[in-house]
Amino acid sequence: SAMLGRLQFEVTGSLTEPLLITCSTAEDYEKCLFYLQKPEKILDPLTLLPPPPTIPKKSRQH
């Protein structure tokens, strides 16, 4: 729900610090809530995985 009449909400979970989300319009606020309530149908699980680590190339020193 909107806190103090603002378009804000907090995302909390056991794997992350609480995140305060502020939307600029009521439409954005409704869209955010809609997507957050149906993540299994909207988000591809592969996009949630962190990218593989990049291995720095060894530079040749002469």
N, CA, C and O atoms as a MOPAC input file, in Angstrom:
PM7 MOZYME 1SCF
protein

 N      0.83700 1    -1.19400 1     0.00000 1
 C      0.00000 1     0.00000 1     0.00000 1
 C      0.87400 1     1.24700 1     0.00000 1
 O      2.02200 1     1.21300 1     0.44400 1
 N      0.32900 1     2.33100 1    -0.49500 1
 C      1.07600 1     3.58900 1    -0.54200 1
 C      1.29500 1     4.09400 1     0.87800 1
 O      0.38200 1     4.06700 1     1.70400 1
 N      2.49800 1     4.54800 1     1.15200 1
 C      2.82700 1     5.01900 1     2.48600 1
 C      2.70000 1     6.54100 1     2.53900 1
 O      3.26600 1     7.23700 1     1.69500 1
 N      1.96900 1     7.06000 1     3.51300 1
 C      1.82600 1     8.49100 1     3.74300 1
 C      1.33600 1     9.23500 1     2.50900 1
 O      1.73300 1    10.37700 1     2.28000 1
 N      0.48200 1     8.60800 1     1.71400 1
 C     -0.06500 1     9.27200 1     0.54600 1
 C      0.90100 1     9.39600 1    -0.60800 1
 O      0.57400 1    10.02500 1    -1.61500 1
 N      2.08000 1     8.81700 1    -0.49400 1
 C      3.06300 1     8.87500 1    -1.56700 1
 C      3.01400 1     7.58500 1    -2.36600 1
 O      2.45200 1     6.58000 1    -1.93000 1
 N      3.61100 1     7.63800 1    -3.53400 1
 C      3.64800 1     6.45300 1    -4.38900 1
 C      4.91900 1     5.67200 1    -4.07000 1
 O      5.81800 1     5.54400 1    -4.90100 1
 N      4.97000 1     5.15400 1    -2.84600 1
 C      6.14100 1     4.43300 1    -2.36600 1
 C      5.72700 1     3.10000 1    -1.77300 1
 O      4.63100 1     2.94200 1    -1.23400 1
 N      6.63300 1     2.15300 1    -1.89100 1
 C      6.46200 1     0.89700 1    -1.17400 1
 C      7.83300 1     0.31500 1    -0.91200 1
 O      8.81600 1     0.70100 1    -1.54500 1
 N      7.89400 1    -0.61300 1     0.02100 1
 C      9.16200 1    -1.21400 1     0.40800 1
 C      9.17100 1    -2.67100 1     0.00500 1
 O      8.20000 1    -3.39700 1     0.21800 1
 N     10.28200 1    -3.09400 1    -0.58100 1
 C     10.47100 1    -4.49300 1    -0.93900 1
 C     11.41700 1    -5.08900 1     0.09000 1
 O     12.52600 1    -4.59400 1     0.28500 1
 N     10.97400 1    -6.15700 1     0.74800 1
 C     11.81000 1    -6.80200 1     1.75500 1
 C     11.90300 1    -8.28800 1     1.45900 1
 O     11.04100 1    -8.86200 1     0.79600 1
 N     12.95100 1    -8.88800 1     1.95700 1
 C     13.12700 1   -10.31900 1     1.77900 1
 C     14.31700 1   -10.80000 1     2.57600 1
 O     15.10200 1   -10.00200 1     3.08800 1
 N     14.44500 1   -12.10500 1     2.67600 1
 C     15.51700 1   -12.67200 1     3.48600 1
 C     16.87500 1   -12.58700 1     2.79700 1
 O     17.90700 1   -12.72100 1     3.45400 1
 N     16.89000 1   -12.36800 1     1.48100 1
 C     18.15500 1   -12.35900 1     0.74800 1
 C     18.63100 1   -10.96400 1     0.37900 1
 O     19.64500 1   -10.82100 1    -0.30500 1
 N     17.92400 1    -9.93700 1     0.81500 1
 C     18.30800 1    -8.57800 1     0.43200 1
 C     17.95600 1    -7.58700 1     1.52900 1
 O     17.10900 1    -7.85100 1     2.38300 1
 N     18.61600 1    -6.45900 1     1.48800 1
 C     18.25200 1    -5.36700 1     2.38300 1
 C     16.92600 1    -4.78500 1     1.90100 1
 O     16.61600 1    -4.88400 1     0.71400 1
 N     16.13900 1    -4.18200 1     2.78400 1
 C     14.88500 1    -3.55500 1     2.34100 1
 C     15.15400 1    -2.46400 1     1.30400 1
 O     16.08100 1    -1.66700 1     1.44900 1
 N     14.32900 1    -2.44200 1     0.25600 1
 C     14.45400 1    -1.43900 1    -0.79600 1
 C     13.21500 1    -0.56400 1    -0.78700 1
 O     12.09700 1    -1.07600 1    -0.81800 1
 N     13.39700 1     0.74900 1    -0.74700 1
 C     12.27200 1     1.67100 1    -0.82200 1
 C     12.10200 1     2.07600 1    -2.27900 1
 O     13.01100 1     2.65200 1    -2.87900 1
 N     10.94900 1     1.77800 1    -2.84200 1
 C     10.65300 1     2.08500 1    -4.23500 1
 C      9.73200 1     3.29500 1    -4.27100 1
 O      8.69300 1     3.30900 1    -3.61200 1
 N     10.11100 1     4.30700 1    -5.04000 1
 C      9.29000 1     5.50000 1    -5.21200 1
 C      8.93100 1     5.63600 1    -6.68100 1
 O      9.81300 1     5.65200 1    -7.54000 1
 N      7.64600 1     5.73400 1    -6.97000 1
 C      7.16900 1     5.87500 1    -8.35000 1
 C      6.75800 1     7.32400 1    -8.58600 1
 O      6.28200 1     8.00200 1    -7.67500 1
 N      6.94700 1     7.79400 1    -9.82500 1
 C      6.63000 1     9.18900 1   -10.13100 1
 C      5.16400 1     9.39000 1   -10.48000 1
 O      4.64600 1    10.49700 1   -10.34300 1
 N      4.48800 1     8.33800 1   -10.92900 1
 C      3.07100 1     8.47100 1   -11.27200 1
 C      2.28500 1     7.31700 1   -10.66900 1
 O      2.84400 1     6.27000 1   -10.34400 1
 N      0.98900 1     7.52100 1   -10.52600 1
 C      0.12900 1     6.45900 1   -10.00800 1
 C      0.12800 1     5.26700 1   -10.95700 1
 O      0.02200 1     4.12100 1   -10.52100 1
 N      0.24700 1     5.53800 1   -12.25700 1
 C      0.27300 1     4.45300 1   -13.24200 1
 C      1.50900 1     3.57900 1   -13.04500 1
 O      1.41500 1     2.35200 1   -13.07800 1
 N      2.67300 1     4.21100 1   -12.84000 1
 C      3.89600 1     3.44300 1   -12.58600 1
 C      3.76800 1     2.62400 1   -11.30700 1
 O      4.21200 1     1.47800 1   -11.24500 1
 N      3.15700 1     3.22300 1   -10.28800 1
 C      2.96300 1     2.53700 1    -9.01200 1
 C      2.12400 1     1.27800 1    -9.20900 1
 O      2.47100 1     0.21100 1    -8.70300 1
 N      1.02100 1     1.40400 1    -9.94300 1
 C      0.15300 1     0.25000 1   -10.19700 1
 C      0.87300 1    -0.81400 1   -11.01700 1
 O      0.71800 1    -2.00700 1   -10.75500 1
 N      1.66100 1    -0.39400 1   -12.01000 1
 C      2.41000 1    -1.35100 1   -12.83400 1
 C      3.42200 1    -2.11200 1   -11.98500 1
 O      3.55500 1    -3.33000 1   -12.10900 1
 N      4.13000 1    -1.39500 1   -11.12600 1
 C      5.12500 1    -2.04600 1   -10.26600 1
 C      4.46600 1    -3.09600 1    -9.38200 1
 O      4.95400 1    -4.22000 1    -9.27100 1
 N      3.36500 1    -2.72400 1    -8.76100 1
 C      2.67900 1    -3.68200 1    -7.89100 1
 C      2.17700 1    -4.87700 1    -8.68500 1
 O      2.24000 1    -6.01100 1    -8.21100 1
 N      1.67900 1    -4.62900 1    -9.89000 1
 C      1.17800 1    -5.71600 1   -10.72500 1
 C      2.29900 1    -6.70400 1   -11.04000 1
 O      2.12600 1    -7.91200 1   -10.88100 1
 N      3.44900 1    -6.19200 1   -11.48700 1
 C      4.55600 1    -7.08000 1   -11.84800 1
 C      5.11300 1    -7.81400 1   -10.63400 1
 O      5.49300 1    -8.98100 1   -10.73200 1
 N      5.16400 1    -7.13700 1    -9.49100 1
 C      5.69500 1    -7.78100 1    -8.29100 1
 C      4.77800 1    -8.88200 1    -7.77700 1
 O      5.24400 1    -9.82400 1    -7.13600 1
 N      3.49600 1    -8.77700 1    -8.04500 1
 C      2.56700 1    -9.79300 1    -7.56400 1
 C      2.52300 1   -11.01000 1    -8.47200 1
 O      2.01100 1   -12.05100 1    -8.05900 1
 N      3.03600 1   -10.92300 1    -9.68800 1
 C      3.00400 1   -12.04100 1   -10.62400 1
 C      4.38300 1   -12.28800 1   -11.23700 1
 O      4.50300 1   -12.33700 1   -12.46100 1
 N      5.42300 1   -12.44400 1   -10.42000 1
 C      6.77300 1   -12.57000 1   -10.98800 1
 C      6.98100 1   -13.83900 1   -11.80100 1
 O      7.74400 1   -13.83400 1   -12.76700 1
 N      6.31500 1   -14.92500 1   -11.42700 1
 C      6.55500 1   -16.19000 1   -12.12300 1
 C      6.05900 1   -16.15200 1   -13.56400 1
 O      6.52900 1   -16.92600 1   -14.39800 1
 N      5.12400 1   -15.26900 1   -13.86600 1
 C      4.59600 1   -15.19200 1   -15.22600 1
 C      5.28000 1   -14.11000 1   -16.04800 1
 O      5.20300 1   -14.13000 1   -17.27700 1
 N      5.94000 1   -13.17900 1   -15.40100 1
 C      6.52100 1   -12.03500 1   -16.09700 1
 C      8.02900 1   -12.21600 1   -16.29400 1
 O      8.55100 1   -11.96600 1   -17.38100 1
 N      8.71700 1   -12.64500 1   -15.25400 1
 C     10.17300 1   -12.69900 1   -15.29600 1
 C     10.68000 1   -14.06400 1   -15.74400 1
 O     10.17100 1   -15.10100 1   -15.31800 1
 N     11.67400 1   -14.04900 1   -16.59600 1
 C     12.36000 1   -15.26500 1   -17.00400 1
 C     13.37300 1   -15.59600 1   -15.90500 1
 O     14.19000 1   -14.74200 1   -15.56000 1
 N     13.34400 1   -16.80500 1   -15.34900 1
 C     14.28600 1   -17.13300 1   -14.26700 1
 C     15.74200 1   -16.90700 1   -14.65000 1
 O     16.56000 1   -16.58900 1   -13.78600 1
 N     16.08400 1   -17.06500 1   -15.92500 1
 C     17.47300 1   -16.88200 1   -16.32600 1
 C     17.91600 1   -15.43100 1   -16.18300 1
 O     19.10000 1   -15.16800 1   -15.97400 1
 N     16.99300 1   -14.49200 1   -16.29000 1
 C     17.37200 1   -13.08700 1   -16.16200 1
 C     17.64800 1   -12.71900 1   -14.71200 1
 O     18.21000 1   -11.65800 1   -14.43900 1
 N     17.26100 1   -13.58000 1   -13.78100 1
 C     17.48800 1   -13.29700 1   -12.37000 1
 C     18.85700 1   -13.77200 1   -11.89500 1
 O     19.30600 1   -13.39900 1   -10.81100 1
 N     19.51700 1   -14.59100 1   -12.70200 1
 C     20.82700 1   -15.09300 1   -12.31900 1
 C     21.87800 1   -14.01400 1   -12.53900 1
 O     21.78800 1   -13.25400 1   -13.50300 1
 N     22.86800 1   -13.93600 1   -11.66200 1
 C     23.93000 1   -12.95300 1   -11.88600 1
 C     24.75400 1   -13.34400 1   -13.11000 1
 O     24.86900 1   -14.53000 1   -13.42100 1
 N     25.32700 1   -12.36600 1   -13.80500 1
 C     26.15600 1   -12.71000 1   -14.96300 1
 C     27.39400 1   -13.47200 1   -14.51700 1
 O     27.84300 1   -13.30700 1   -13.38300 1
 N     27.95300 1   -14.30500 1   -15.39300 1
 C     29.16300 1   -15.03800 1   -15.01400 1
 C     30.30600 1   -14.06400 1   -14.77000 1
 O     30.35600 1   -12.99900 1   -15.38600 1
 N     31.21500 1   -14.41700 1   -13.88300 1
 C     32.33500 1   -13.51000 1   -13.60400 1
 C     33.23100 1   -13.37400 1   -14.82900 1
 O     33.44100 1   -14.33100 1   -15.57400 1
 N     33.74700 1   -12.17800 1   -15.01800 1
 C     34.66900 1   -11.96500 1   -16.13100 1
 C     36.08300 1   -12.21400 1   -15.63500 1
 O     36.46800 1   -11.76400 1   -14.55600 1
 N     36.83600 1   -12.92700 1   -16.42900 1
 C     38.21500 1   -13.23800 1   -16.07100 1
 C     39.11200 1   -12.21900 1   -16.76600 1
 O     39.13600 1   -12.15400 1   -17.99500 1
 N     39.84200 1   -11.43100 1   -15.99900 1
 C     40.69900 1   -10.43500 1   -16.64800 1
 C     41.78600 1   -11.11200 1   -17.47100 1
 O     42.37100 1   -12.11300 1   -17.05800 1
 N     42.04100 1   -10.54500 1   -18.63600 1
 C     43.08700 1   -11.10200 1   -19.48800 1
 C     44.44100 1   -10.71600 1   -18.92000 1
 O     44.65100 1    -9.59600 1   -18.45400 1
 N     45.34600 1   -11.66900 1   -18.97400 1
 C     46.69000 1   -11.38400 1   -18.48600 1
 C     47.41400 1   -10.53300 1   -19.52400 1
 O     47.44300 1   -10.85700 1   -20.71100 1
 N     47.98800 1    -9.45500 1   -19.05200 1
 C     48.73900 1    -8.60600 1   -19.97800 1
 C     50.18400 1    -9.07600 1   -19.99300 1
 O     50.76000 1    -9.43700 1   -18.96700 1
 N     50.73600 1    -9.06000 1   -21.17400 1
 C     52.13800 1    -9.47900 1   -21.30600 1
 C     53.03800 1    -8.30900 1   -20.94200 1
 O     52.96300 1    -7.23200 1   -21.53300 1
 N     53.87000 1    -8.54300 1   -19.97600 1
 C     54.81800 1    -7.49500 1   -19.57700 1
 C     56.19900 1    -7.90800 1   -20.03500 1
 O     56.64300 1    -9.02900 1   -19.78600 1
 N     56.87900 1    -6.98400 1   -20.71300 1
 C     58.22200 1    -7.30300 1   -21.23400 1
 C     59.27600 1    -6.71600 1   -20.35500 1
 O     60.46600 1    -6.87600 1   -20.62800 1

